[in-house]
C-alpha cells in the first residue's frame, strides 16, 4: 500500500527562531513553507509581527503570508480549508510541505484533523456579548467564559474578543463547551512534528531584543499608517501584541516606555500559553535546541522520516 504523503511541522514559542531554521531546512530539502502564524496573514503588518523579510521569503516559497487586509476575518475553518488546498498542490508537485508557526490552535487543527463546530449565526447574542465587553471590560467577559469552559478560557487571551465570543456562542447554542467539541478526523498525510526550544531566560532575552528592534525599525510608524488607512484599533488583527499598545501611545494614553513594558509582559504570557499547546513531554514532538546546529540535525531527521515514508528502511528518530 502506498504511504501517505509527508507533512513536516516546525513549531515552538515566539522568538525561538522558527523562521530562519525552517527556511534553512526547507531550502535544502526542496520544501515550501505554509505559515501557521495567524499574525502573518495581514498585509501592512510586518514590523510588529516579525514577518519574514523579503530576502527570507525569496529563499523558499511561502504560503499564507500577506493574504488578507487587516479588516478581513480569517477563521479556523478558512485557514484549514486553505491549508488543505495548498498541501495538495505542494505534494502534487513533488515537494515537501513544511507547516511552520506558533499559533497552537491553527497548528493542532491541521495535525489532528479538527472538524470545527458549526458556525453559530445569532447576531443578537453576539451583540449582547459585545455590549457586555464594552460596559464591563474584556476581562469580565473572559471570566464569564471561564465559568462555563475553563479549558477554552485558559487557551484564549482575554483581549481576543472574537475568540472569546465564539466560544461563548458555541456553549450557548449547544450547551457543550467548545473545548469538548473538537471532532477529529485523522489527516490524510504522515506528520512529523519538530519542536524548537531555548532555555527560558535566553528566550525572554530574545523577546526583549525583538521588541526593541521593532521599535527601532518603525513599529510606531507602521501602526500610525494602518490607523491612517482606516483600520480601527478595535479590529481583531489590531489587537495583536504591539499594535494595541502602540495605538495607545499614539492616542497619548500611555508612554512608549510603558507600552514596551506591556509588550514584554504580554509576550511572556503568550509564551506560557503556547506551552499549553506544545508540551515538551508530548511523545509526538521531536524537540531540538534552537542553536546553530539545529538546521543540520533537523535535516537528518526529516531525511530519515521521508525515506521511511517512501517505503525504504528508516532508522529510529
LUMNU-105182 format. One record per residue (C-alpha): chain; residue number from 0; x, y, z. Coordinates in steps of 0.5 Angstrom, whole numbers, plus 2048, in hexadecimal, padded with zeros to 3 digits. Layout:
<recs>
rec ch = A; i = NUM; u = X; v = Y; w = Z
...
</recs>
This chain:
<recs>
rec ch = A; i = 0; u = 800; v = 800; w = 800
rec ch = A; i = 1; u = 803; v = 807; w = 7FE
rec ch = A; i = 2; u = 805; v = 80B; w = 804
rec ch = A; i = 3; u = 801; v = 812; w = 806
rec ch = A; i = 4; u = 805; v = 818; w = 803
rec ch = A; i = 5; u = 809; v = 81B; w = 809
rec ch = A; i = 6; u = 808; v = 822; w = 80C
rec ch = A; i = 7; u = 80D; v = 825; w = 811
rec ch = A; i = 8; u = 80B; v = 829; w = 816
rec ch = A; i = 9; u = 810; v = 82E; w = 81A
rec ch = A; i = 10; u = 80D; v = 831; w = 820
rec ch = A; i = 11; u = 80F; v = 835; w = 826
rec ch = A; i = 12; u = 80F; v = 83B; w = 82A
rec ch = A; i = 13; u = 80F; v = 842; w = 827
rec ch = A; i = 14; u = 816; v = 845; w = 826
rec ch = A; i = 15; u = 819; v = 83E; w = 827
rec ch = A; i = 16; u = 81C; v = 83E; w = 820
rec ch = A; i = 17; u = 817; v = 83A; w = 81C
rec ch = A; i = 18; u = 817; v = 83F; w = 815
rec ch = A; i = 19; u = 81F; v = 83E; w = 814
rec ch = A; i = 20; u = 81F; v = 837; w = 816
rec ch = A; i = 21; u = 819; v = 835; w = 812
rec ch = A; i = 22; u = 81C; v = 839; w = 80C
rec ch = A; i = 23; u = 823; v = 835; w = 80D
rec ch = A; i = 24; u = 820; v = 82E; w = 80D
rec ch = A; i = 25; u = 81A; v = 82F; w = 807
rec ch = A; i = 26; u = 81F; v = 832; w = 802
rec ch = A; i = 27; u = 824; v = 82C; w = 803
rec ch = A; i = 28; u = 81E; v = 827; w = 802
rec ch = A; i = 29; u = 81A; v = 82A; w = 7FC
rec ch = A; i = 30; u = 815; v = 82D; w = 801
rec ch = A; i = 31; u = 810; v = 832; w = 801
rec ch = A; i = 32; u = 80D; v = 835; w = 808
rec ch = A; i = 33; u = 806; v = 836; w = 80A
rec ch = A; i = 34; u = 805; v = 83B; w = 80F
rec ch = A; i = 35; u = 801; v = 839; w = 815
rec ch = A; i = 36; u = 802; v = 840; w = 819
rec ch = A; i = 37; u = 7FC; v = 844; w = 819
rec ch = A; i = 38; u = 7FF; v = 84B; w = 819
rec ch = A; i = 39; u = 803; v = 84A; w = 813
rec ch = A; i = 40; u = 7FC; v = 849; w = 80E
rec ch = A; i = 41; u = 7FC; v = 851; w = 80E
rec ch = A; i = 42; u = 7FF; v = 856; w = 809
rec ch = A; i = 43; u = 802; v = 85C; w = 80C
rec ch = A; i = 44; u = 803; v = 859; w = 813
rec ch = A; i = 45; u = 80A; v = 857; w = 812
rec ch = A; i = 46; u = 80F; v = 85A; w = 818
rec ch = A; i = 47; u = 80A; v = 858; w = 81D
rec ch = A; i = 48; u = 809; v = 851; w = 81B
rec ch = A; i = 49; u = 811; v = 850; w = 81A
rec ch = A; i = 50; u = 80F; v = 84E; w = 813
rec ch = A; i = 51; u = 814; v = 84A; w = 80F
rec ch = A; i = 52; u = 818; v = 84F; w = 80B
rec ch = A; i = 53; u = 818; v = 850; w = 803
rec ch = A; i = 54; u = 81E; v = 84C; w = 803
rec ch = A; i = 55; u = 81C; v = 847; w = 807
rec ch = A; i = 56; u = 815; v = 846; w = 803
rec ch = A; i = 57; u = 819; v = 845; w = 7FD
rec ch = A; i = 58; u = 81E; v = 840; w = 7FF
rec ch = A; i = 59; u = 818; v = 83B; w = 800
rec ch = A; i = 60; u = 810; v = 83B; w = 7FD
rec ch = A; i = 61; u = 80C; v = 83E; w = 803
rec ch = A; i = 62; u = 804; v = 83D; w = 803
rec ch = A; i = 63; u = 7FF; v = 840; w = 808
rec ch = A; i = 64; u = 803; v = 847; w = 809
rec ch = A; i = 65; u = 800; v = 84D; w = 806
rec ch = A; i = 66; u = 7FA; v = 84A; w = 804
rec ch = A; i = 67; u = 7F5; v = 84F; w = 807
rec ch = A; i = 68; u = 7F4; v = 856; w = 809
rec ch = A; i = 69; u = 7F3; v = 858; w = 811
rec ch = A; i = 70; u = 7EC; v = 858; w = 811
rec ch = A; i = 71; u = 7EB; v = 851; w = 80E
rec ch = A; i = 72; u = 7E9; v = 84C; w = 812
rec ch = A; i = 73; u = 7ED; v = 845; w = 812
rec ch = A; i = 74; u = 7E9; v = 840; w = 816
rec ch = A; i = 75; u = 7EC; v = 839; w = 817
rec ch = A; i = 76; u = 7E7; v = 836; w = 812
rec ch = A; i = 77; u = 7EA; v = 83B; w = 80D
rec ch = A; i = 78; u = 7F1; v = 839; w = 80F
rec ch = A; i = 79; u = 7F0; v = 831; w = 80F
rec ch = A; i = 80; u = 7ED; v = 832; w = 808
rec ch = A; i = 81; u = 7F3; v = 836; w = 805
rec ch = A; i = 82; u = 7F8; v = 831; w = 808
rec ch = A; i = 83; u = 7F4; v = 82B; w = 805
rec ch = A; i = 84; u = 7F5; v = 82E; w = 7FE
rec ch = A; i = 85; u = 7FC; v = 831; w = 7FF
rec ch = A; i = 86; u = 7FE; v = 82A; w = 802
rec ch = A; i = 87; u = 7FB; v = 826; w = 7FC
rec ch = A; i = 88; u = 7FF; v = 82B; w = 7F7
rec ch = A; i = 89; u = 805; v = 82A; w = 7FA
rec ch = A; i = 90; u = 805; v = 823; w = 7FA
rec ch = A; i = 91; u = 803; v = 822; w = 7F3
rec ch = A; i = 92; u = 809; v = 826; w = 7F1
rec ch = A; i = 93; u = 80D; v = 821; w = 7F5
rec ch = A; i = 94; u = 810; v = 826; w = 7FA
rec ch = A; i = 95; u = 810; v = 825; w = 802
rec ch = A; i = 96; u = 80B; v = 82A; w = 805
rec ch = A; i = 97; u = 80D; v = 82D; w = 80C
rec ch = A; i = 98; u = 808; v = 830; w = 811
rec ch = A; i = 99; u = 80B; v = 835; w = 815
rec ch = A; i = 100; u = 808; v = 839; w = 81B
rec ch = A; i = 101; u = 807; v = 83A; w = 822
rec ch = A; i = 102; u = 7FF; v = 83B; w = 822
rec ch = A; i = 103; u = 7FD; v = 835; w = 825
rec ch = A; i = 104; u = 7F6; v = 834; w = 823
rec ch = A; i = 105; u = 7F8; v = 835; w = 81C
rec ch = A; i = 106; u = 7FE; v = 830; w = 81C
rec ch = A; i = 107; u = 7FA; v = 82B; w = 820
rec ch = A; i = 108; u = 7F4; v = 82C; w = 81C
rec ch = A; i = 109; u = 7F8; v = 829; w = 816
rec ch = A; i = 110; u = 7FC; v = 824; w = 81A
rec ch = A; i = 111; u = 7F6; v = 821; w = 81D
rec ch = A; i = 112; u = 7F1; v = 822; w = 817
rec ch = A; i = 113; u = 7EC; v = 826; w = 81B
rec ch = A; i = 114; u = 7E5; v = 827; w = 819
rec ch = A; i = 115; u = 7E3; v = 82E; w = 81C
rec ch = A; i = 116; u = 7DC; v = 82E; w = 81F
rec ch = A; i = 117; u = 7D6; v = 831; w = 81A
rec ch = A; i = 118; u = 7D6; v = 839; w = 81A
rec ch = A; i = 119; u = 7D1; v = 83C; w = 81E
rec ch = A; i = 120; u = 7CD; v = 842; w = 81B
rec ch = A; i = 121; u = 7CA; v = 845; w = 821
rec ch = A; i = 122; u = 7CB; v = 84D; w = 820
rec ch = A; i = 123; u = 7C7; v = 84F; w = 826
rec ch = A; i = 124; u = 7CB; v = 84A; w = 82B
rec ch = A; i = 125; u = 7D2; v = 84D; w = 827
rec ch = A; i = 126; u = 7D0; v = 854; w = 828
rec ch = A; i = 127; u = 7CE; v = 853; w = 82F
rec ch = A; i = 128; u = 7D5; v = 850; w = 831
rec ch = A; i = 129; u = 7D8; v = 856; w = 82D
rec ch = A; i = 130; u = 7D4; v = 85B; w = 831
rec ch = A; i = 131; u = 7D6; v = 857; w = 838
rec ch = A; i = 132; u = 7DD; v = 857; w = 836
rec ch = A; i = 133; u = 7DC; v = 85F; w = 835
rec ch = A; i = 134; u = 7D9; v = 860; w = 83B
rec ch = A; i = 135; u = 7DD; v = 85B; w = 840
rec ch = A; i = 136; u = 7E3; v = 85A; w = 83C
rec ch = A; i = 137; u = 7E6; v = 854; w = 838
rec ch = A; i = 138; u = 7E9; v = 851; w = 83F
rec ch = A; i = 139; u = 7E2; v = 851; w = 841
rec ch = A; i = 140; u = 7DF; v = 84D; w = 83B
rec ch = A; i = 141; u = 7E5; v = 848; w = 83B
rec ch = A; i = 142; u = 7E3; v = 847; w = 843
rec ch = A; i = 143; u = 7DC; v = 845; w = 840
rec ch = A; i = 144; u = 7E0; v = 840; w = 83B
rec ch = A; i = 145; u = 7E4; v = 83D; w = 841
rec ch = A; i = 146; u = 7DE; v = 83C; w = 845
rec ch = A; i = 147; u = 7DB; v = 837; w = 83F
rec ch = A; i = 148; u = 7E1; v = 835; w = 83B
rec ch = A; i = 149; u = 7E7; v = 835; w = 83F
rec ch = A; i = 150; u = 7EC; v = 832; w = 83A
rec ch = A; i = 151; u = 7EA; v = 837; w = 835
rec ch = A; i = 152; u = 7EB; v = 83D; w = 839
rec ch = A; i = 153; u = 7F2; v = 83A; w = 83B
rec ch = A; i = 154; u = 7F4; v = 83A; w = 834
rec ch = A; i = 155; u = 7F0; v = 840; w = 832
rec ch = A; i = 156; u = 7F3; v = 847; w = 834
rec ch = A; i = 157; u = 7EE; v = 84C; w = 837
rec ch = A; i = 158; u = 7F0; v = 851; w = 831
rec ch = A; i = 159; u = 7EE; v = 84C; w = 82C
rec ch = A; i = 160; u = 7E7; v = 84F; w = 82C
rec ch = A; i = 161; u = 7E5; v = 84B; w = 826
rec ch = A; i = 162; u = 7E7; v = 844; w = 828
rec ch = A; i = 163; u = 7E4; v = 845; w = 82F
rec ch = A; i = 164; u = 7DD; v = 847; w = 82C
rec ch = A; i = 165; u = 7DE; v = 841; w = 827
rec ch = A; i = 166; u = 7DF; v = 83C; w = 82D
rec ch = A; i = 167; u = 7D9; v = 83F; w = 831
rec ch = A; i = 168; u = 7D5; v = 83F; w = 82B
rec ch = A; i = 169; u = 7D6; v = 837; w = 82A
rec ch = A; i = 170; u = 7D4; v = 836; w = 831
rec ch = A; i = 171; u = 7CE; v = 83A; w = 831
rec ch = A; i = 172; u = 7CC; v = 836; w = 82A
rec ch = A; i = 173; u = 7CE; v = 82F; w = 82C
rec ch = A; i = 174; u = 7CE; v = 82F; w = 834
rec ch = A; i = 175; u = 7D5; v = 82C; w = 833
rec ch = A; i = 176; u = 7DC; v = 82F; w = 834
rec ch = A; i = 177; u = 7DF; v = 831; w = 82E
rec ch = A; i = 178; u = 7E5; v = 82D; w = 830
rec ch = A; i = 179; u = 7E1; v = 827; w = 831
rec ch = A; i = 180; u = 7DF; v = 827; w = 829
rec ch = A; i = 181; u = 7E5; v = 826; w = 826
rec ch = A; i = 182; u = 7E3; v = 821; w = 821
rec ch = A; i = 183; u = 7EA; v = 81E; w = 81E
rec ch = A; i = 184; u = 7EB; v = 81A; w = 817
rec ch = A; i = 185; u = 7F2; v = 817; w = 816
rec ch = A; i = 186; u = 7F5; v = 81C; w = 811
rec ch = A; i = 187; u = 7F7; v = 819; w = 80A
rec ch = A; i = 188; u = 7FE; v = 819; w = 80B
rec ch = A; i = 189; u = 804; v = 817; w = 80F
rec ch = A; i = 190; u = 806; v = 81C; w = 814
rec ch = A; i = 191; u = 80D; v = 81D; w = 817
rec ch = A; i = 192; u = 80D; v = 823; w = 81D
rec ch = A; i = 193; u = 813; v = 826; w = 81E
rec ch = A; i = 194; u = 813; v = 82B; w = 824
rec ch = A; i = 195; u = 818; v = 830; w = 826
rec ch = A; i = 196; u = 81A; v = 833; w = 82D
rec ch = A; i = 197; u = 81F; v = 837; w = 830
rec ch = A; i = 198; u = 821; v = 838; w = 838
rec ch = A; i = 199; u = 81B; v = 83D; w = 83B
rec ch = A; i = 200; u = 820; v = 842; w = 83C
rec ch = A; i = 201; u = 823; v = 842; w = 836
rec ch = A; i = 202; u = 81C; v = 842; w = 832
rec ch = A; i = 203; u = 81A; v = 848; w = 837
rec ch = A; i = 204; u = 820; v = 84C; w = 835
rec ch = A; i = 205; u = 81F; v = 84B; w = 82D
rec ch = A; i = 206; u = 818; v = 84D; w = 82E
rec ch = A; i = 207; u = 81A; v = 854; w = 831
rec ch = A; i = 208; u = 81F; v = 854; w = 82C
rec ch = A; i = 209; u = 81A; v = 853; w = 827
rec ch = A; i = 210; u = 815; v = 858; w = 82A
rec ch = A; i = 211; u = 81B; v = 85E; w = 82A
rec ch = A; i = 212; u = 81C; v = 85C; w = 823
rec ch = A; i = 213; u = 815; v = 85D; w = 821
rec ch = A; i = 214; u = 815; v = 864; w = 824
rec ch = A; i = 215; u = 81C; v = 866; w = 820
rec ch = A; i = 216; u = 819; v = 863; w = 81A
rec ch = A; i = 217; u = 813; v = 867; w = 819
rec ch = A; i = 218; u = 80D; v = 864; w = 81D
rec ch = A; i = 219; u = 80A; v = 86A; w = 81F
rec ch = A; i = 220; u = 80A; v = 86D; w = 818
rec ch = A; i = 221; u = 807; v = 866; w = 816
rec ch = A; i = 222; u = 801; v = 867; w = 81B
rec ch = A; i = 223; u = 801; v = 86E; w = 819
rec ch = A; i = 224; u = 800; v = 86C; w = 812
rec ch = A; i = 225; u = 7FB; v = 867; w = 813
rec ch = A; i = 226; u = 7F7; v = 86C; w = 817
rec ch = A; i = 227; u = 7F7; v = 871; w = 812
rec ch = A; i = 228; u = 7F5; v = 86C; w = 80D
rec ch = A; i = 229; u = 7EE; v = 86B; w = 811
rec ch = A; i = 230; u = 7F0; v = 864; w = 814
rec ch = A; i = 231; u = 7ED; v = 865; w = 81B
rec ch = A; i = 232; u = 7F1; v = 863; w = 821
rec ch = A; i = 233; u = 7EB; v = 85F; w = 823
rec ch = A; i = 234; u = 7EC; v = 85A; w = 81E
rec ch = A; i = 235; u = 7EE; v = 853; w = 820
rec ch = A; i = 236; u = 7F4; v = 854; w = 81C
rec ch = A; i = 237; u = 7F6; v = 85A; w = 81F
rec ch = A; i = 238; u = 7F5; v = 857; w = 826
rec ch = A; i = 239; u = 7FC; v = 853; w = 825
rec ch = A; i = 240; u = 801; v = 855; w = 82A
rec ch = A; i = 241; u = 805; v = 85B; w = 828
rec ch = A; i = 242; u = 7FF; v = 85E; w = 824
rec ch = A; i = 243; u = 7FA; v = 85F; w = 829
rec ch = A; i = 244; u = 800; v = 862; w = 82E
rec ch = A; i = 245; u = 803; v = 867; w = 828
rec ch = A; i = 246; u = 7FC; v = 869; w = 827
rec ch = A; i = 247; u = 7FB; v = 86B; w = 82E
rec ch = A; i = 248; u = 802; v = 86F; w = 82D
rec ch = A; i = 249; u = 7FF; v = 873; w = 827
rec ch = A; i = 250; u = 7F9; v = 875; w = 82B
rec ch = A; i = 251; u = 7FD; v = 877; w = 830
rec ch = A; i = 252; u = 7FA; v = 873; w = 835
rec ch = A; i = 253; u = 801; v = 870; w = 837
rec ch = A; i = 254; u = 808; v = 871; w = 836
rec ch = A; i = 255; u = 80D; v = 86D; w = 831
rec ch = A; i = 256; u = 810; v = 86A; w = 838
rec ch = A; i = 257; u = 80A; v = 868; w = 83B
rec ch = A; i = 258; u = 808; v = 865; w = 834
rec ch = A; i = 259; u = 80E; v = 861; w = 833
rec ch = A; i = 260; u = 80E; v = 85E; w = 83A
rec ch = A; i = 261; u = 807; v = 85C; w = 839
rec ch = A; i = 262; u = 809; v = 858; w = 832
rec ch = A; i = 263; u = 80E; v = 855; w = 836
rec ch = A; i = 264; u = 80A; v = 852; w = 83C
rec ch = A; i = 265; u = 804; v = 850; w = 837
rec ch = A; i = 266; u = 809; v = 84C; w = 832
rec ch = A; i = 267; u = 80C; v = 848; w = 838
rec ch = A; i = 268; u = 804; v = 847; w = 83A
rec ch = A; i = 269; u = 804; v = 845; w = 833
rec ch = A; i = 270; u = 80A; v = 840; w = 833
rec ch = A; i = 271; u = 807; v = 83D; w = 839
rec ch = A; i = 272; u = 800; v = 83C; w = 835
rec ch = A; i = 273; u = 804; v = 839; w = 82F
rec ch = A; i = 274; u = 807; v = 834; w = 834
rec ch = A; i = 275; u = 800; v = 831; w = 836
rec ch = A; i = 276; u = 7FF; v = 82F; w = 82E
rec ch = A; i = 277; u = 807; v = 82D; w = 82D
rec ch = A; i = 278; u = 809; v = 829; w = 833
rec ch = A; i = 279; u = 810; v = 826; w = 834
rec ch = A; i = 280; u = 80D; v = 820; w = 836
rec ch = A; i = 281; u = 809; v = 81E; w = 830
rec ch = A; i = 282; u = 80C; v = 818; w = 82D
rec ch = A; i = 283; u = 809; v = 81A; w = 826
rec ch = A; i = 284; u = 80E; v = 820; w = 826
rec ch = A; i = 285; u = 816; v = 81F; w = 825
rec ch = A; i = 286; u = 819; v = 825; w = 829
rec ch = A; i = 287; u = 81F; v = 829; w = 826
rec ch = A; i = 288; u = 823; v = 82E; w = 82A
rec ch = A; i = 289; u = 823; v = 834; w = 825
rec ch = A; i = 290; u = 82A; v = 835; w = 824
rec ch = A; i = 291; u = 82F; v = 836; w = 81E
rec ch = A; i = 292; u = 82F; v = 82E; w = 81D
rec ch = A; i = 293; u = 827; v = 82E; w = 81D
rec ch = A; i = 294; u = 827; v = 82E; w = 816
rec ch = A; i = 295; u = 82B; v = 828; w = 814
rec ch = A; i = 296; u = 829; v = 824; w = 81A
rec ch = A; i = 297; u = 821; v = 825; w = 817
rec ch = A; i = 298; u = 823; v = 824; w = 810
rec ch = A; i = 299; u = 826; v = 81D; w = 812
rec ch = A; i = 300; u = 81F; v = 81B; w = 816
rec ch = A; i = 301; u = 81B; v = 81E; w = 810
rec ch = A; i = 302; u = 81F; v = 819; w = 80B
rec ch = A; i = 303; u = 81E; v = 813; w = 80F
rec ch = A; i = 304; u = 817; v = 815; w = 810
rec ch = A; i = 305; u = 816; v = 816; w = 809
rec ch = A; i = 306; u = 81A; v = 810; w = 807
rec ch = A; i = 307; u = 816; v = 80B; w = 80B
rec ch = A; i = 308; u = 80F; v = 80F; w = 808
rec ch = A; i = 309; u = 811; v = 80C; w = 801
rec ch = A; i = 310; u = 812; v = 805; w = 804
rec ch = A; i = 311; u = 819; v = 805; w = 805
rec ch = A; i = 312; u = 81C; v = 803; w = 80C
rec ch = A; i = 313; u = 81C; v = 808; w = 810
rec ch = A; i = 314; u = 820; v = 809; w = 817
rec ch = A; i = 315; u = 81D; v = 80B; w = 81D
rec ch = A; i = 316; u = 81C; v = 812; w = 81E
</recs>
